[in-house]
Amino acid sequence: MIAAAIIGLFAAGTYFIRSVSLSGAIAGWALATALFHFAGWRGMLLLALLFLLAGAATRMGYERKRALGIEQAAAGRRSAAHVIANVSVGLLCAILAELTQLVLPCTIAMVAAFATAACDTVSSEIGKAFGKRTLLVTTMRPVEPGTPGAVSPTGTLAGLAAAMLLALAAWLSGLTGAAEAAIVTGAAFAGALSESFLHAILFADRRLGSLANLINTMIGALLAFGLSR
């Protein structure tokens, strides 16, 4: 009960600083409470880092994004759909780590799922805000910022740094070792990059972003799971 109350305060805080909508705050509270049950404070640390990085990256350069018409919808507030897409795969991995004998591979997959979500969101938001050169991932031809499937060196490096930060947090907190942290970083980066291909090839409609988020976190988790076996 105490943990649920503390998580509720954190969820309320993300709502009042306009990082999530009301539905996003409620979904975040429910998923985070479940995550705490299965992954403890270490899982919550990763989730908190994910939300803080995503919120900060969304706010950075927001006026430029709005001027270009590529800002996050709802004034930067992420809805329940966004929260579920970014958190549910990591939660599932935490549950599997608790209920199966594949504790380490599933734990690494959990970390990778959250790192993938962080890498994807940070790279997208920082790229839109500060990217000087934006390329379509399938052709490497210059395109306008915000084009589905577009990547930028600035955003890509920022996303990689976000993935490394979550991997480092997992290592320092004792969830993984150094080698597993390296696996997490590589899997998260590949998972996030896969979303750019998904957007370029299948999901040109930005309204399908949550589905692409769900798929890329799944890809990152599966890659980490496979590499850790």
N, C-alpha and C positions, 0 to 999 in steps of 0.2 A: 504493500500500500504506500509506503514512504517513497519507494522508487517511482511508482506510478505518479505520485504527486509531484515529485521533482521533475520528472519528464514532462508532466503537464505544464509546469512553470516554464520550462524551456520551449515547449511548443507554443505557449502563449506569447513568449518573447519573440519568437520568429514571426508570429502574426503581427504583433504591434510594431515591429521594425519593418513590416511590409515585405518580408521575404516569401511568405506563403499566404494563401487565401484562408478563409475560415475552414473550408473543406480540407485544404492542405494541412492545416494545423491539427485537425481532428485525426486525419489519416496518419500523419506523422506521429502523433501521440500513441495511437493504437499499435502501429508497427514498431515503434521504438520500445514500447512496453514489452511487447513480445520478444524483441531482440534482446532486451536486458535479461529476460528469463532464460534464454538459451545461450547467450554469449557473454553475459555479465558486463562489467564496466569497460572491458576492453572493446567489446563490440560497440558499446555506446560511445566510446572515444572516437572510433572510426566514423560513426554516423554523425557525431557532432562536427568533426572536421569536414565531412562532406557538405553538411548544411552551411557551415560558416564560409567555406571556400566558394560554394555555389552562390550564396547570397552576396558576398563581396564582389565576385566577378560580374554578377548581373548588374550591380550598381555602378561599377567602373565604366566611365565613358557613356553613361546612359543617355545623356543629351544628344550625343553624336548618333547613337543608335536610333533614337527617336526621330532625329532629323532625317535620317536615311530610311525610316520606316521599317527597321529590322529589329526593333526592341522586343524584349520578352513581353508577351501579351499580359493584359491585366496589370499594367504598370509595374511589371517585374514580379508580381505575386505568383508563385507556383501553386497549382491546384492539386487536389487529391490525385488526379491522374498522373501528374508529374512525380509526386512523392511515391506513389505505388510503383511506377515504372523504375524509379531509381533505387528503391529500397527492397522490393519484394524478393528479388533473386538472392540478395545477400542474406535476408532473413531465412529463406528456404535452405540455403547452404548451412546456416547456423543450426537450424533444426536437424538437418541430416547429420551434422557433426555430433550432435547430442544423442541421436537415436540410432546411429549405425556405428560400425567399427572403423569407418573411414574418417577418423577424427581429424588427422592432419590434412589430408587432401581437401576435405570439405571446409576446414577452417581457412586454408589458403584460398580456396574458391570464394569464400565469403569476403575475405579481404580484397580479392581481385574485383569482385562485383562492385564494391563501394569505390575502389580506386578507379575503375572504369567509368563509373558515373561522374566522379570528380574530374577525371581527365577530360571527358567529353564536354561537360558543362563549362569548365574553365577555358578550354581551348576555343570553344564556340564563342563565348561571351567576350573574352579578351581579344580574339581575332577580329570580331565585329567592331570592337571599340578602338583598337590600336593597330590592327593589321595594315601594313602599307602595300602589301602585294598579296592578292587573293587568287588562288588557282583552283580550277575544278579538278577534283581528285582523280577522275577517270581519264582526263586528257592532258592535265597540267597546263591548260591554257588559262590566261587571265580572265577573271570574271568579276562582277560586282560583289562587294561584301554582302553577306546574307544570302547569296545564291545557294540553293540546296546542293549539298555535296562539295561546297567550297572549303578550302583550307588555306591557312596562312602560316608562314614560318613563326611569326610572333605568337599566334594562338597555339600552334603545335608545341612550341617550347614551353609555354605556360601550362598547357595541359599535361605535358610530361612531368613538369615540376610538381604539379598537384598529385599525380599518381605516385611519384617518388615520396612525397610527404606522407601519404597514407601508408605506403609500404614501410617507411621508416618508423612511423608510429606503431605499426603492428610488430615490427622487430623490437623496438625499444620496450614495448609493453609486454613482450614475452609470448605473443601469439605465434610468431614465426621466427625462424633463424635468418641469417644474412642471405643464404642461398635462396630461401623461399621468398624473401623480400624482393630479390632480383627477378624471380619468376613472376611475382605479382606485378612489378613495374612493366615488364615486357608484355604480359597478358593484357593488362589494363590499357596500355598504349595501342595494342593491336585491336582490342575490343572497341575502343573509342574511334579508331580509324575506320573500322568496319561500318560505323554509322554514317560516315561521310559517303561511302560507297552505296549504302542503302538509300540515302537521300538522293544521290545522283542518279541511281538506276530505278528505284522502286517508289520512293516516298518523296516526290517533289512537293507535295502538299504539306506545308508546315504544320497543319493541324494533325498530322500523323506523327508528330515528333515524339509523343509519349510511347507509341508502339515501337519506334526506332530505338528509343532509350531502353526499353525493356529487352529488346533483342540484343543490343550491344553489351548490356551488363551480363546477359546470359552467355554471350560469346566469350567475354573476358573471364567469367567464372569457369566455363568449360575448358578454356585453354589452360588456365592455371591448374585446374583439377588434373587434366591430362599430363601436364609437365611435371607435376609433383608426385605422380605415381611411380 
